[in-house]
Amino acid sequence: MNAPFHRRMAAVGLLALTIFCLPAWAFASARIALVVGMSKYENVNPLVNAASDAEAVGRTLETLGFEVTFSLDQKLRDLVKTVNQFSFRAETADIALVYYAGHGVEIAGQNYLIPTDIQLTRASEIGSRAITVTNLLEAVNNARRLRVVILDSCRNNPFLNLPENDIEKISRLDDVELRQGGLAPPSPQQGTLVVYAAKAGEIAFDGKGGHSPFAAALIDQLPANGTEIGMMFRRVRDEVMLETGNQQEPHFYGSLSSIPYFLAGGDDQIAAITDRRQAWGSLAPAQEMQLASLANQGDARALMGLGYMSLNPDSAKFDPDKAFRFFSSAAEKGDSEAMFELGKLYEKGIGTERDFAKALGLFRKSADLGFADAINDLGFLYFQGAEGLKRDAGKAIQLFLQAADLRHPQAMYNTAALIDDGLVPGKTPEDAAQYLYDSLRSGVSDVLDQLSRRPEQFKPATRKALQALLKANGFYAGAIDGAFGKGTQRSMSLAFGNQPV
């Protein structure tokens, strides 16, 4: 029989997160971007600037160290292939960014991005002849550090002459109409930022010069040296509003992860720091002033950054009382990560009186909002039992599964261990292998280390299923025998994102 679950977790080091620290990531250094521009439409109104906007934005990203994939005036079949290939590569990327310029329309709450060869006679045909914003979100969702989707696609609807009553077949609602232009608000996952060139339901200008106002602002601001990415996007918004006389206001949906990130300058050393306290504490004075300015405007992410900075024990700015106030302010704004970190302060009595009941309540609120760290930690509390909380293995397994399905690295590994031990009804060795594979792809070095050094922790059926997955994804060419020799170890290293040796 395999080692007990708790012993394997201890061996792998996948216990609940230590306070305020990220897991032991081994980030791939890659910055990758997919840049899509659609101008030469065959059957609807062409766009003057979309493809040139995309090319110029892509070239700008290349100067910032991005490996850029261009998709200019592609037909649907080629566009789908390009997005799928990018999605696979994004799983081991540090940052994955998508920029789309072209026609985009909303039908029945779904946002469609239009390839150049689209031809519709009825609106209900669009589902098989376009890609969706959801497709682009899924393409970046598994990047390890930063995920951004930028849409310069809120132009006039090119399909307004289609039969409107056909929309009912899509939505089954009587009050859905084709919009004159614009897109519906997206629903990105935690830590993914979606930037619209204009607010949901509003139209963005294509521009009369060489670029749209939004693309021109991006080209100006992306290379801004030493500007944290949150501030950079706000400068883009301000420039567009100034250029258009406040007729067009870019809008942000979702959120960036609470890690400081610089596209140009000031990032090389900070990007390598995995402890949020030290990362935010490493900001230069000018960058800290930017952060304080955003915090004064009520920006939750900036408040979080100042909170982490105040918890850095190696800094003269160490002030747990301030950290408590910053996290409290961010939590009041509904930030799920702030709730989780505030709960940690109550749990340990840092910056406030210890109050486990309040901590548990905050963990639950954060988990209810889908914050994977909180869900995973709650799983451990239920698995092990805690002050005023009875041990409940069934509830713990449910929470681990929920966190694993959100691609929380520790939860994925531990869920695989639970399945392998036969503790999760209805789950198979193939399911365990899928969680192990996804955990490898997420970039946690401890997982690669344990699977390489101690594969016998998992049963032969799970090991064979993992080899089969590695083979299906092009990493492994050996026998499916459950023996993790040099070939399997090399394939796991490649799946992890290491370069071949």
N, C-alpha and C positions, 0 to 999 in steps of 0.2 A: 504494500500500500504506500502511496505517496506520503511525503511528510505532511503533518498537519498544516492547515491553512495559515494559522498565525505564525508558525515557525518559518514557513516559506516567505511570508511577508517580512518578517524580521531579517531573514537572510538577504533578501533582495533590497532591503532598505525602503520598502514602499509602505511605511506606516503613514499615519496622518501627517499632513504637511507641518513642518516646524513653523513656529510663529513668524509670519510676515516674509517667509522665504519661498522662492520658487523651487520646484524640483531640480534635481541635478541634470539640467538640460545639457545636451551636446548639440548646440544649434548648427545646422548647416549654414554656411555663410552666404548662400546664394540669395540674390535679389532677382526675382523674375517678374516680368510684366507681359501681359497680353494686351496688345493695342489694336483695336478694331476700328476701321473707318469705312463707311459705306456712302459713296457719293453717286456712282454711276448706276442708278436704278434703271432697270429695263422697262418696267411697266407702270411705275408711279413717278411722281415728280422727283427729279434728281436734286441733290444737295450740292451747293457750290463748294462748301468748305470742309465737309466732314472728313474726307480722306486726307486732305492736306493737314487738317487739324491733327488727326491721328498720327500721321507721319512725323509732324513737328514735335508732338508730345512724346512720341516714342524715342526720337533722337535725343530729346532733352533727358529722358530717363537713362538712355545709354551713357550719357556723360556723367551720370550719378552712380554708375556701376551696375545698372540693371542689365540682365540678359533679356532682351526684348524679342518677343514673337510678334510679327506683324501680320494682320489679317486685313488686307485692303481690298475692298470691292469683291469679297468672296461670295460665291453662291452658297446656298444652304448646306449642301452636302459637304463641301470643303470647310465651311465654318464650323459645323458640328464636329468634324474630325479635329480641327485645330483646338477647339475648346476642350475636347476630351483629352488630347495629348497634354495640354497645359495643366489640366486638373491633376493628372497623374504626377507630373513633375512638381506641382505645388506642394505635394505631401511632404517633401523633404526640403522645402525652401524656407529660408528665414522669413522673407516677406513675399507675398504674392499680391500683385496689383493688376487690376483690369481697367482699361479705359475704353469706352465705347462712344463713338460719334456716328450718328446716323439716325434714320427714322425709328421712332419708338412709339407704340400706341398702347393704351389701356382698353381692354375689353373685359367686362364683367369682373373687374378687380384684378385681373392678371395683366402683367406688363409684358409685351412682346417686342422684341428687337428684330428689325426687318433686314433680311439679306437682299442682295441686289436682284436676285432672280424671282422674287415673290410675284405671284399673280393670283388674285382672288376674284371670284365672282360673288361669293357670299362670305360674311364675316366668320361663320363657323368653320371655315377651312383653315383659318390662321394657325390653329394648334399644330398642324402637321407641316406648316410651311414657314415657320419662324422659330427662333429660340426665345427663351424667356429670361427675365432678370434673375429668376430663381436658378436657371442654369449657370449664370455667371457667379452667383453667390456660392453655389455648390462647387464651382471650380476653384475658389480660393479658400473654402471653409476649413481645409485641413492643413493650411500653412502653419508653421510652428510659432511664429512670433507676431506677425502683423498681416492683416487682411483688409484690402481696400478695393472697392468697386466704384468707379467714377463714370457717371452716365451723362454725356452731353447729347441727349436724345429726346429732349422734350419739345420737339418742333411740331409744326402743324400736322394733324392727322391726315395721311394721304388716302384714306379709305372712306371718306365721309359720304361718297356716292353709293356705298353698298346698302342693301336692304337692311334697315334697322331692326325690323321685327325678327330677323334671323338671330339676333343677340340672345333672344329668350332661350334658344336651344342650348346655348352655352351656360347660361346662368340660372335658368329656370326662375328668374325674377321678372316682374312686370315693369319695373321702373329703371332698368339698366339701359343706358343709351351710349352711343359712341360719343366720346368726348371730342370737343373741337381740337384739343391737343393736350399734351402733358401726360404724366404717368401717375399711377396710384402709389401711395407710400409703401415701401418694401418692409419686410420683416426679417432683418438680418439676425444671425445668431450672436451670442455674447462675444465681444471682442472683434466684431467686424464692422467697419465703417462703410456706409454707402453715401456717396456724394452725388446729388442731383444738380444739374446746371441751373434748374429753377425749382421752386417749390412744387410739391405734388399737385397735379391738376393745372399747372400753369405752363406757359409756352416759353421756351428759350429761343433766342435769336440766332440765326445762322451766321449773321455778320455780313457786312458789305465789303470788308477788306480781305486780307489774306486769311484771317482766322475768325472764328466766332468769338464773342467777348469772353466767354468762359474759357475756351482753349487758350486765348491770348493771355489771360490771367494765370492759368496754370503754367504756361511756358515761362512767364515772368517769375513766378513765385517758387516753383519746384526747386530751383538751384539756390534759393536763399540760404546763405551760409550761416550755420549755427542757429537755425530757427527750428524749434521743436515742431513736429508734424501737425499737432493740433493747432498751434498758432499759424502755421503756414496755410492751412485750409481756411482759416478765418480771414487771412489777408487776401486769399483768392476771392472770397465772398465780397469783401469790401471793395476790391478793384472792379469786380463785375457791376456792383451796384453804382459805383461812381461812373463807369463807362456808359451805362444804360440809363442814367438819370433815375435810378431806383425802380426801373421798370422790370428788372430781372434780378432775383435774389437767390443765389445758390443755397441749397438746404442740405443738412446732414441728418442721416438716420443711422440708428445703431450707435456703436461706440468703439473707440480704439481701446486696445488693451492698456492696462495701467502700467506701461513700461515706457520710459522716455525714448523717443526715436527721432533721429535726425537724418533726413535724406541727403543733406549736404553739410559737411563739417561738423565736428563735435561728437561724432557718433562712433568712431572706431573703437575707442576704449569703453565707452558706455555700453555699446552693443554686446560686449563680451561679459558684462556683469549680470549674474543671474539673481542676485539678491536685490529686490526692489528698493530696499532702504539705501543700499550703497549706490545703486544706479541713479536714483533721484538725487542723492547727496553729492554725486559727481558733477552736477550741472555747474557751468561757469556762472559767475555773478549776473551777466547779462541774460543768460537763459533762465536763471532763477527769477529775475525780474519779470520776464515774459510769463512765467508760471504764476507768479503772484498777481499779475494783472488779470489773467484769466480767472483765477480764484476769486478775485474781488468782484468779477462779473457773475459769480455763482456757478462757474463751470465745475461739475463734479469731478472730472478727471484731474483737473488742476488741484482741487482740494485733496484728492487722494495722493497726488504727487508730493504735496507739502506735508501730508500726514506721514508718508513713508520717510521723507527727508528728516522729519522730527524724531523718527525712531532709530536713526542710524547711530549706534553706540560709539562709532569711531569718529563722530563729527562733533564740533563745538555747538552745532545746532540741535543736539540731542535734547528733546523736551517732550516726554511722554504726555504731559498735560495738554500741550498744543496738539499733539497727534490725536488725542482723544477728541478734541474740539473739531479738528479738520475732518476726521472720519465721521463724527456725528453729523456735521453739516452735509457731507456727501450722502450719508445714509438717509437723511431727511429728504433729499432730492430723489430718493428711490434707487440709488445706485446699489446693485446687489453685491458687488465686491466690497464696497464700503461697509455694508451690513455685516459681511463675513469678518472683515478685519476688526470692526468694532466689537463683534462678538468675541474675538480672540482677546481683546483688551479686557473685557469683562471676565472672561474665563481665567485669565492670569492675574488680574488685578493690576494692570499696567495703566497708569494715567487716571485711574478711577478705583473705586472700591471693588473688590472681587464680588461678582454676582453671577453664579453659574446659571441661574434661572433666566436672567436677561440674556446671557450668552446663548443659551439654547434657543430662546425665542428669536434672536437675530439670525442664528444659523438656519432656523426653519424658514424665516422670511426670505433669506437669501436663496435657499434651496428652492422655495416655491417660485422664485423668479428665474430659475434655471441655471444658477451659478454652480458649475460643476465641482469646484473645490468644496463648497459648502455641502453639497449632496454627498460627496465622497467622505468628508469628515463626519457627517451625521451617520453614515454607514458604519464607521469605526466605533462611534459612540454607542450605537445600538448593538454592534457585534460584541463589544467588550463590556458593555454596561458602564454607567457613569453615575455621578452624584444625582440622585433623584430620578434616574432613568434606568428602568429595568432592561436587562439584556434581552434582545429580541432578534434572534438570528434570521428569522424570516424577513423582518423589516430591513435588516442590514443588507441581505442579499438583494432585496428589491431596490434599495438605494444604490448599491454598487452597480447593479445592472443599468440603472438610470444614468449614473455618472459615466459608465463605460460607453453607453450609447451616445453620450455627448463628447466622446473621445478624450476623456480624462485619462492620462497615461497610466497612473497607478491603478485606477479603477479597472482599466482594460486588462492589465496584467493579473490583478487579483481576481477579477471575474473569470478569467481563463483558469486560474487555479481552483476556484470554486467548482466550475463546471467539470474540470478534470477529476476532482474528488467526488463527483456525483452528487453534489449538494444543490444543484439547480435543476429542478424537474423540467423535462422537455428539451434540455439543451444537450448537444452532441459534441463529440470530439472535434467535428468540423467547426462548430461554433466557438469552442475554446481556441482553436487554431486561428480563426478569424480575428479574435480579440488580441492574440499574441502578435499576429502580423500587423494589425493596426497600431499596437503599442510600439512595435519596432519602428514603424514608419513615423511615429510621433517624435522620435528623437531622444528618448530617455536612455542614457548610456548604461544605467544599471540593468535594464532589461536585456540589452545586447550582451552584456557581460555575463549575466546569469544563464541565459540560454546557450551561450558558448561554453561556459565552464561547467554548468550543472544541468544539462538537458534532462538527466534522469529524474529530475523533480516532476516531470510530466510523463504520463503513460505513453507507451508506444503508439497507440491510436492517435493521440493528440500530436505527437511528433511527426507521424506520417502525414497527417492532415496539413500541418504547417509546411512540410516539404512540398506537398502538392500545391499549396497556395503560392509558394515561392516559385515553383515551376510555371504555374499558370500566368504569373506576372513577369516572366522572363528573367528571373534572377538565378534559377537553378536548373541544371540539366542532368542531375544524377538520378540514382535509384530512389524510389519511394520506399525506404526501408526502416525509417525511424532512427537510423544511426547518424548522429550529428558529427560526421568527420570533417575534414578540411573543406570539402566541397560545400557542405551545408553551412558551415561557419562562414565561408566566403560569401555565400548567397545572402545570409542574414546581414552581413556587413554592408553588402550592396543595397539591400532593401532599406537598411538604416539610413543610407545616404552617403556612406563613405565612398571615396573614389577607389576604383580597382587598383590593385597592386600587382 
